[in-house]
Amino acid sequence: MDILRFENQEYFILFAILPVLLMVFVAALYIRKKRIKKLGNLQLLDRLMPMRSKARPLLRFALFLLAFSSLIMAAVNPQIGFKTEETKSKGIDIVIALDVSRSMLAEDIRPNRMDRAKMAVSRLIDRLDNDRVSLVLFAGSAVTQVPMTSDHDAVKMILRTVNTNSVQVQGTAIGRALERSIASFSGQDERSRVIILVSDGENHQDDPIPVANRAAEQGIIIHTVGTGTSQGAPIPVYRGGQLSGFIRDHEGNTVISRFDEPMLRSIAQAAGGVFRSGTGPDLGLNSILEEIRKMEQQEYETTRFSEYESRFHYFIALALIFFVLELIIFERKNKWLNKIKLFDVT
């Protein structure tokens, strides 16, 4: 079965231009009709200008829109994948457990803890080779957002959509996140399994240390990455995309979310990993990747589409056809062609 993908999906945004072009065209027709009305009776003017066509400008504009749409699709470049093959690769299985609780919206690092974490994780994925990745999101509960896969582009695409609404239950339960992360592995070589926990460390609902000890018993290494600062920051509340205030406690005081370094250090220590933190672009993930590169890699089989064939040239051909048709259809009727009824439009 052929698989369709789009090489440059970002160009789909260009389709937003089409309604604008349509509105400009309709406005131009309205202004033109208004000017003609000033000259006199429309029926009389139609008899005086028998070669004027009402339908042809509409047809030409429709052909222009089709040509423009075809050029956009050429830029997007649809591709067909086929000829699947089983390939063997060597790598590490990595589960990235990302904190999406509301405290990650605190802005003690810019733009905020969550956005900085997402950017750092995306850069980490770019540097992976044949390693497989799973994405676990957690707050008051934990969900496996992306099962273990070697498709790094798919993981990054889903990562971009992550926000505090990705997990329904609010709060912070790091223990549950680690349990879900452990379950993401499927009995592979114990020497090549890693969990990278990215969080501000604030944990209110469970004790993650026993879970970290259990992971260590199974040969799973847990590295932890801290986001935030010890000074902390208030947690903003947004309504309709606008800042409406900050989270307050029962006494009406503004809640200050602070980075809990001791908790994250304890988890890493219990599971044979390292703790890193920082306010730079990588949040310390680069040094964690260096630790991962020291591990023994496992061999696994994966299914790949070995060939993808571009289809952009078909859309370029369509665009040229539509442009040529738009050029040869004049807005006014041709008296010779009109005699032989070549065009049915009037």
Buried (B, 14 or more C-beta within 10 A) or exposed (E): EEEEEBBEEEBEEBEEEEEEEEEEBEEEBEEEEEEBEEEEEEEEEEEEEEEBBEEBBBBBBBBBBBBBBBBBBBBBBBBBBEEEEEEEBEBBBBBBBBBBBBBBBBBBBEEBBBBBBBBBBBBBBEEBEBBBBBBBBBBBBBBBBBEBBBEBEEBBEBBEEBBBEBBEBBBBBBBBBBBBBBEBBEEBBEEBBBBBBBBBBBBEBBEBBEBBEBBBEEBBBBBBBBBBBEEBBBBBBEEEEEEEEBBEEEEEEEBBBBBBBEBBBBBBBBBBBBBBBBEEEBBBBBEBBEBBEEBEBBEBEBEBBEEBEEBBEEBBEBBEBBBEBBEEBBBEBBEEEBEEEEBEEE
